[in-house]
Amino acid sequence: MSIGLPHFLIVSLIVFALGLYCVLTRRNAIGILMGVELILNAANLNYLAFSRFSSGHYDGQVFAIFVIMLAAAEAAIGLAIVLGIYQTFHTIDVEATETLRG
């Protein structure tokens, strides 16, 4: 039995579902950021799988590199926001930020 495109898509779906579950159920800001990273990694798996099983085009690999750069920027900005929330509220619980609403 050889590993084909459906196998990669199933793994990507599982990683995406875990990331979505993490984003929807976590109250901790760090946990939410980790869920977003899982979702971006699921997209990378799809890009690379379709790149591998297409007719030799490398577009998927280029898109994956861009997503990795986006994830690095998101992590830096997200952690800066989390540190700002922690300095203001002394917690990283996202429920505590309800007082920010206008």
C-alpha positions as CSV (number, residue, x, y, z in Angstrom):
1,M,0.0,0.0,0.0
2,S,1.5,3.3,-1.0
3,I,0.8,6.6,0.7
4,G,-1.2,8.9,-1.6
5,L,-2.9,12.2,-1.6
6,P,-5.9,11.1,0.5
7,H,-3.6,10.1,3.3
8,F,-2.1,13.6,3.4
9,L,-5.5,15.2,3.3
10,I,-6.8,13.1,6.2
11,V,-3.8,14.0,8.3
12,S,-4.3,17.7,7.4
13,L,-8.0,17.4,8.3
14,I,-7.1,16.0,11.7
15,V,-4.5,18.7,12.4
16,F,-7.0,21.4,11.3
17,A,-9.8,19.9,13.5
18,L,-7.5,19.8,16.5
19,G,-6.4,23.5,15.9
20,L,-10.0,24.6,15.5
21,Y,-11.0,22.7,18.7
22,C,-8.1,24.4,20.5
23,V,-9.1,27.9,19.3
24,L,-12.8,27.4,20.2
25,T,-12.3,25.8,23.7
26,R,-9.3,27.5,25.2
27,R,-9.6,30.5,27.5
28,N,-5.8,30.9,27.6
29,A,-4.4,33.3,25.0
30,I,-1.3,31.1,24.5
31,G,-3.5,28.1,23.8
32,I,-5.5,30.0,21.2
33,L,-2.3,31.1,19.5
34,M,-1.2,27.5,19.4
35,G,-4.5,26.5,17.8
36,V,-4.0,29.1,15.1
37,E,-0.5,27.7,14.5
38,L,-2.0,24.2,14.1
39,I,-4.5,25.6,11.5
40,L,-1.7,27.2,9.6
41,N,0.3,23.9,9.6
42,A,-2.8,22.1,8.3
43,A,-2.8,24.5,5.4
44,N,0.9,23.9,4.8
45,L,0.3,20.2,4.7
46,N,-2.4,20.7,2.0
47,Y,-0.1,23.0,0.0
48,L,2.8,20.5,0.1
49,A,0.6,17.5,-0.6
50,F,-0.9,19.1,-3.7
51,S,2.5,20.3,-4.8
52,R,3.9,16.7,-4.4
53,F,1.1,15.0,-6.3
54,S,0.6,17.6,-9.0
55,S,2.6,17.6,-12.3
56,G,5.9,18.8,-10.8
57,H,4.9,22.4,-10.0
58,Y,6.6,24.0,-7.0
59,D,3.8,26.5,-6.2
60,G,2.7,24.7,-3.1
61,Q,6.2,24.9,-1.6
62,V,6.4,28.6,-2.2
63,F,3.0,29.1,-0.6
64,A,4.1,27.0,2.4
65,I,7.2,29.2,2.8
66,F,4.9,32.3,2.8
67,V,2.6,30.7,5.4
68,I,5.6,29.9,7.6
69,M,6.7,33.6,7.4
70,L,3.2,34.6,8.2
71,A,3.1,32.3,11.2
72,A,6.4,33.7,12.5
73,A,5.0,37.3,12.3
74,E,1.7,36.2,13.9
75,A,3.6,34.6,16.8
76,A,5.7,37.7,17.4
77,I,2.7,40.1,17.3
78,G,0.4,37.7,19.2
79,L,2.9,37.2,22.0
80,A,3.4,41.0,22.2
81,I,-0.4,41.4,22.6
82,V,-0.4,38.6,25.2
83,L,2.3,40.4,27.2
84,G,0.4,43.7,27.0
85,I,-2.8,42.0,28.3
86,Y,-0.8,40.3,31.1
87,Q,0.7,43.7,32.2
88,T,-2.7,45.3,32.3
89,F,-4.9,42.5,33.7
90,H,-2.2,40.2,35.4
91,T,-3.7,37.2,33.6
92,I,-3.7,35.8,30.1
93,D,-7.3,34.6,30.3
94,V,-9.1,36.1,27.3
95,E,-12.4,36.4,29.3
96,A,-10.7,39.1,31.4
97,T,-10.3,41.4,28.4
98,E,-14.1,42.0,28.2
99,T,-13.5,45.4,29.8
100,L,-11.7,46.5,26.6
101,R,-15.0,46.7,24.8
102,G,-16.3,50.2,24.2
